[in-house]
Amino acid sequence: MDRTRQSYIYAGLAIIFWSTVPTAFKISLGELDVLPMLTIASITSALVLFIIVLAGRKTALLKSSSGKELLSSAILGFINPFLYYLILLKAYQLLPAQVAQPLNMIWPVILVFLSVPFLKQKIERKSFIALLISFAGVYIISSQGKLFGHINSDLTGVFLATGSSIFWAVYFILNVRDKRDESVKLFLSFLFGSFFLLAAIIISGKWQVEVSLKGVIASVYVGAFEMGITFFFWLKALQMATTTDKVSNLVYLAPFLSLIFVHFILHEPVYYTTPAGLLLIISGILIQNRKPAGI
């Protein structure tokens, strides 16, 4: 089997797993509170990523981590998984899965505007157009099938889902600037994130006495396939691809596939405004990522 075909197989597996995550979020949050659910998922992810580090024979990179690198990992871990997922999962508690997931997808457009203070980059005209198109998509999705009436969604949930994209964009910028091995960085950030989450549970006293097996299994699934092994599949897909652009664009299939799982497993009626808004959000992202002719 040639590398291109292997690349698409790995990408396909990653996309399928990612498309199931909104359903797993809703199942786990139906059984557990946000904090214990995220803690289970984060610890699971850290374990999976540690196995990936071991399999890649990169433990020497872990042992050689400097104090500055560990501090960087602690900051990354505080942003993601701690802050980012706490905000996003709260949004999932307040919104239907088909609404919460796509609202979070505007982060590539937000990223461009954050690049001004972080990376000293200039904003092009197309970025403003992309932002307007993406936010039009946010509005359409938030209407939940009532496009010309009042927004039907919980406004706090809408704010949290879209606001979480800011934290993900900040995490992305800091992560790109950190030139360490990807699997090592990700493992350490989730290790620190797990410590932060355990500390938050202890300080807040939000122990969940009655733990649902269904909720635990769904949380472990989230940790393994939203935050853990799917990262490995996606990285392999990009490494084996002859051109990363074609493979990278496949990720936009995930939110559309997720509607199938949301409908048939969670029994959410799929509003016509959800795929329509998704198309606008993705159009905004593609406009933002479009390279000038000749490049």
N, C-alpha and C positions, 0 to 999 in steps of 0.2 A: 504494500500500500504506500503510495507516494505521500510526501509531507503535506501537500495541499489538501488531500482528502482527509488525512489525520487531523489537520487544523480545523476543518469544518466539523468533524466528528466531535472534537473537544469543545468547539464553540457551541454546537448543538446541545451537548449535554449541559453546559453551563446555562444556556438560555432556558432549557426545560426546567432545570432546578430553580433558577431565579423566578420563573413564571409561577411556580408553586408557592413561593414565599408569602405573598399577601394572604393566601388562604391559610397557611400555617400560622401567620401572625394572628389572624382573627380567631382561629381555633384555640391557640394557647392563651390569648387574652380573654377568651370566654371562660377560661378555667382558673387563671392565675392573675394576680395584680402585675402591673408593669415591671416593678422593681425585681421581684423574685423571678419573673419570667425572663427578663433580660440577663439577670445574673447567671441563670442556668445556661442560657444560650451563649453568653460570653465565655464562660468556663469551658463549655463544650468546644467552642471555636478555638480557644487557646490550646486545648489538648490536640485537636485535629491539626492545627498549624504546627505544633511541636513535632508531631509525627512526620509532617511534610519536611520540616527542617532536618529531622533525623534521617529520613529517606534520602534527602539531598546531600547528606554528609556535610552539613553546614554548622555543626555544633561548635566548631573552632571559632566561627564568626561570632557566635553568642558569647563565648568565653572571653573573647578579645574586646568586647564592647567597653568603650571608655565611659567615664562618668558623664561627659557631655552627651554622648550618644544615648545613655540610659535616661538622662533628663529629657532629651528630645522624644524618646519613646513614651515617657510618662506624660508629656504634654499632648502627644498624638493620641494616647490612650484616654486622656481626659476628654478630648474632643470626640473621638470615636473609638470605642463604642459608647462611652459614658453619656455625654451630652446629646450627641446626635440621635442615638437610638431611644433615649428616654423621651425626647421631644417627638420623634417620629411615631413611636408606639402609642404615646398618648393621643396623637392624631388618629391612629388606627382604632383606638377605643371610641372616639367620637364620630368617626365617619365610616361609611361603607368602604370595604376594601378597594372597590373599583374607583373610588374617588381619591382615597388617601395616596395610593401608589403613584398615579400619574402626576398629582400635584407636586410630588417630591422630585419629579424628573426635570424640573427647570434649572437644576444646578449648573449645567454646562454654560448656560447663558449668564447666570449670576456670577459664575467664575470669572468671566471676562471683566465685569465691573470691579470685582475684588482684586483683579490683577493690577489695577491702577495704584492703590496704596501698597500692595505687597511686592509687585514686580516692576513698578514704575512704567507700565505699558500705557500706550495711548488707546483710547476707545475710538473705533471706526464707526461710521454712520450705520453700517449694517448691523452693529451690535444693538443699537436702539430699535431698529426695525425688528430684529429677532426677539428682543425683550417684549415689545408690544404684541407681537404675534403669539408668543408663549403665554403672556398674561391673558390674552383673549381666550386661549385654550383653557387656562385656569378658571376663568369666569364661566365658560361653557360647561366644563365638567362639574363645577360647584353648583350649577343650577339643577342637577339631578333630574333631567328630563323636563324641566319647566323653564325653558330658555328665556321666555319673555315675561316671566313672573318674578316674584321675589326669589333670591337665592335660597335654595331649599336646604343647603348643607349647614351644619353647625359651624358658625363663623370662627369660633375658637379653634376647632379642628382644622379648618381651611388655613388659618393663620399659622398653626403649628406645622402642618404638612409642607406648606410652601417655605416657611421659615427654617425648617430643618435643612433645606437645600443650601442655606447660607453656611451652616456648620460643616456640611459635607464639602462645599467648595473650599472653605478655609483648610480643612483637613487635606484635601487634594493638593493644594498649593504647598503646604508645609511638607507633605509626603514626597512630592516631586523634588523639592529642594534638598531633601535628605537622600544622599546617594548610596546608602547601604543596600545590601541585598533585600529584595522585596519580601521574601518569605520570612526572613529574620525580623525585619521591621514590623511586619504585620503580626507575627507571633508576640513580640514584645509589647506592642500597643494593646493587644487584647489581654495579655497577661496583666499589665498595669490597669487596664480598664476593668478587669475582673476584681482586682484589689479595691479599686474605687467603689465599685458596685457593692461589694461585701461590706465595706466601711459604711456606705450609705444605708444599707439594711440594718447594721448594728446601731448606728446613730439614730435613725428614724424609728427603730423598733418595729419595722414592718415585716416581721416574721409571719409566714403564712402557715398556720398550724395544720389546717386541712389542705393537703397537697393532692391535687388530682393527677392520677397517672396519665390520663389523656393530655393534660396540660404540660406535664413534664416531657412526655414523648414529643409533643409538638414543639416545645422549646428547644429540646435537643436537636430536632430536625432543623430548626432555624439556625442554630449555632453551627451545625455541620454544613448546611447547604446554602445559607445566605452569606455566612461569614467565613466559612472554612474551606472545604474541599473544592467548592465551585470556583474559588479564587485560583486554585491550582489548575483546574481545567481551562479557565479563561487565559491564564498566563501561558499555558502550553499552546493554546490555539494561536495566540499572538506571536509566540516564538517560532512556530512552524509555518505561519502564513507567508506567502511570497510578497503580498502587499497587505499591511495591517488595516488599511482603510476599508476594504471590502468586508473583512471579518468584524471589525469594530462596529460597522453599521448594522450588523445582524442583531446586536443587542436590543435594537428598537422593536424587535419582534416580541420580546418578553412581555411587555405590558398588554399586548393584544392577546397573546396566548393565556395570560393570567386571567383574562375575562372568562375563558372557558372553565377554568378550575373554580373561579369565584361563583359562576352561575350554577354549575352542576354539583359542587360540593357544599358551598355555603348557601346555595339557593337564592342568591341575590338576583333580582331582575336587572338585566343590563340595560341601562338607559341609553338612548340613541346619542345623547350628548357626550357620553364617555369616549367612544371611539372618535367622534368628531373633534372633541377637545384634544384628545391624544394626538391626532393628526396635526393640529395646529402647533402643539408644543414641540413635536418632533420636527415639524417644518422650521420652526424658529431655531432649533438646535442645528439643523443642517445648514440653514442660512449663515448662522454664526461660524460654523466650521468650514464653510466653502472657501476654497483657496482662489486667489485671483488667477485669471487665465495666464498660462505660460509658466506657472510654478509647479 
